[in-house]
Amino acid sequence: MKEKILQTNIKVCSYEEFSAEDKQLVDAAREINSKSYAPYSRFNVGAAALLADGTVVTGNNQENAAYPSGICAERTTLFWANAQYPDKAVVALAIAARNEHGELPVPIPPCGACRQVMLETEKRFNVPMRIILFGAKESYLLEDGVKALLPLSFDSAFLE
């Protein structure tokens, strides 16, 4: 039996350490999370996507009393970006969350369904997506693309 070691490189940083471009993207995610529709969980998530041409697209989570009918902020954002700007790669995605007590001190990771959509978006354009997970006390920066979040991923290569 062989052992395969998978490694994910995550930069742990504070908001102040972000570049001006990353701060703008994080701020957009922070602003839009306060506008999410989350009356049941009171867990508000916002996402902001930076497109290759500099356009910023935002989205947030939308809940439903029948929980499976809701949608996460990441998918709302990426589906909107892909629908409205089908020829523009998503080069970065920032995610920020808050609850009834305010912004979370540590970042939240995307759920499995969102990771899969992020992977498909990245593969669609063949451009790695920088991922910024914001937390009020510490944030994570993943510069190696979605594979850092989904190392054993299912993609179109398996369908060929």
C-alpha positions as CSV (number, residue, x, y, z in Angstrom):
1,M,0.0,0.0,0.0
2,K,1.2,3.5,-0.9
3,E,0.4,6.7,0.9
4,K,-0.4,9.8,-1.0
5,I,0.0,13.1,0.9
6,L,-2.1,16.0,-0.2
7,Q,-1.0,19.5,0.9
8,T,-3.0,22.7,1.0
9,N,-1.2,26.0,1.4
10,I,-3.2,28.6,3.3
11,K,-1.9,32.0,4.2
12,V,-3.3,33.2,7.5
13,C,-3.5,36.9,7.7
14,S,-5.3,39.9,9.0
15,Y,-7.5,42.3,7.0
16,E,-4.8,44.9,7.2
17,E,-2.4,42.6,5.3
18,F,-4.6,42.3,2.3
19,S,-3.8,44.2,-0.9
20,A,-6.0,47.1,-1.8
21,E,-7.8,44.9,-4.5
22,D,-8.4,42.1,-2.0
23,K,-9.7,44.6,0.6
24,Q,-12.2,45.9,-1.9
25,L,-13.4,42.4,-2.7
26,V,-13.7,41.5,1.0
27,D,-15.5,44.7,1.7
28,A,-18.0,43.9,-1.0
29,A,-18.6,40.5,0.5
30,R,-19.0,42.0,4.0
31,E,-21.5,44.6,2.7
32,I,-23.6,42.2,0.8
33,N,-23.8,39.6,3.6
34,S,-25.9,42.1,5.7
35,K,-28.5,42.0,2.9
36,S,-28.9,38.3,2.7
37,Y,-32.3,36.6,3.4
38,A,-31.6,34.4,6.4
39,P,-34.6,34.6,8.7
40,Y,-34.3,31.0,9.9
41,S,-30.6,30.5,10.6
42,R,-29.8,34.2,11.1
43,F,-26.4,33.2,9.5
44,N,-25.7,35.8,6.8
45,V,-23.1,35.0,4.2
46,G,-21.9,37.2,1.4
47,A,-19.6,36.5,-1.6
48,A,-17.9,38.8,-4.1
49,A,-16.3,37.6,-7.3
50,L,-13.6,39.5,-9.1
51,L,-13.8,39.0,-12.9
52,A,-10.8,39.1,-15.2
53,D,-11.8,42.6,-16.5
54,G,-12.0,44.1,-13.0
55,T,-15.8,43.8,-12.6
56,V,-17.0,42.8,-9.1
57,V,-20.1,40.7,-8.8
58,T,-21.7,40.0,-5.4
59,G,-24.3,37.7,-4.0
60,N,-25.6,36.4,-0.6
61,N,-27.4,33.4,0.8
62,Q,-31.1,33.1,0.3
63,E,-33.0,30.8,2.7
64,N,-36.3,29.1,2.4
65,A,-38.5,27.4,5.1
66,A,-37.9,24.2,3.1
67,Y,-34.1,24.3,3.7
68,P,-33.0,22.4,0.6
69,S,-34.7,25.1,-1.5
70,G,-32.3,27.9,-0.4
71,I,-28.9,28.7,-2.0
72,C,-25.5,29.7,-0.6
73,A,-23.8,33.0,-1.3
74,E,-21.0,31.5,-3.3
75,R,-23.3,29.8,-5.7
76,T,-25.6,32.8,-6.0
77,T,-22.5,34.9,-6.9
78,L,-20.9,32.5,-9.3
79,F,-24.1,31.6,-11.1
80,W,-24.9,35.4,-11.6
81,A,-21.3,36.0,-12.8
82,N,-21.4,33.1,-15.2
83,A,-24.9,34.1,-16.5
84,Q,-24.2,37.8,-16.9
85,Y,-20.6,37.7,-17.9
86,P,-20.2,34.3,-19.7
87,D,-16.9,35.1,-21.3
88,K,-15.1,36.6,-18.3
89,A,-13.1,34.4,-15.9
90,V,-13.6,34.6,-12.2
91,V,-10.1,35.3,-10.9
92,A,-10.9,35.7,-7.2
93,L,-13.7,35.0,-4.7
94,A,-14.1,36.5,-1.3
95,I,-16.5,35.1,1.3
96,A,-17.6,36.7,4.6
97,A,-20.1,35.7,7.2
98,R,-21.9,37.2,10.2
99,N,-24.4,36.0,12.7
100,E,-26.6,37.7,15.3
101,H,-23.5,38.7,17.2
102,G,-21.6,40.3,14.3
103,E,-18.8,39.2,12.0
104,L,-17.3,35.8,12.7
105,P,-13.8,36.0,14.2
106,V,-12.6,33.2,11.9
107,P,-13.5,32.5,8.3
108,I,-16.1,30.0,7.2
109,P,-15.2,27.5,4.5
110,P,-17.6,26.9,1.5
111,C,-19.9,23.9,1.7
112,G,-19.3,20.9,-0.6
113,A,-21.8,22.0,-3.2
114,C,-20.3,25.4,-3.4
115,R,-16.8,23.9,-3.7
116,Q,-18.0,21.8,-6.7
117,V,-19.5,24.9,-8.4
118,M,-16.3,26.8,-7.7
119,L,-14.3,24.0,-9.3
120,E,-16.6,24.0,-12.4
121,T,-16.3,27.8,-12.7
122,E,-12.5,27.6,-12.5
123,K,-12.4,24.7,-15.1
124,R,-14.7,26.6,-17.4
125,F,-12.2,29.3,-17.9
126,N,-9.0,27.3,-17.1
127,V,-7.9,30.1,-14.7
128,P,-7.1,29.4,-11.1
129,M,-9.4,31.3,-8.7
130,R,-7.8,33.0,-5.7
131,I,-10.0,32.4,-2.6
132,I,-10.3,34.8,0.3
133,L,-12.1,33.6,3.4
134,F,-12.6,36.6,5.7
135,G,-12.7,36.5,9.5
136,A,-12.7,39.5,11.7
137,K,-9.7,38.3,13.7
138,E,-8.0,36.2,11.0
139,S,-8.5,35.5,7.4
140,Y,-7.4,32.8,5.0
141,L,-5.9,33.4,1.5
142,L,-5.7,30.4,-0.9
143,E,-3.8,31.3,-4.0
144,D,-3.6,27.9,-5.6
145,G,-7.2,27.7,-6.8
146,V,-10.1,25.5,-5.9
147,K,-8.1,22.3,-5.7
148,A,-6.8,23.7,-2.4
149,L,-10.3,23.3,-1.0
150,L,-11.2,20.2,-3.0
151,P,-8.1,18.2,-3.5
152,L,-9.8,14.9,-4.6
153,S,-12.3,16.5,-6.9
154,F,-14.7,15.2,-9.5
155,D,-14.6,17.0,-12.8
156,S,-15.3,16.5,-16.5
157,A,-12.2,14.4,-16.9
158,F,-14.0,11.5,-15.3
159,L,-16.8,11.7,-17.9
160,E,-14.5,11.3,-20.9
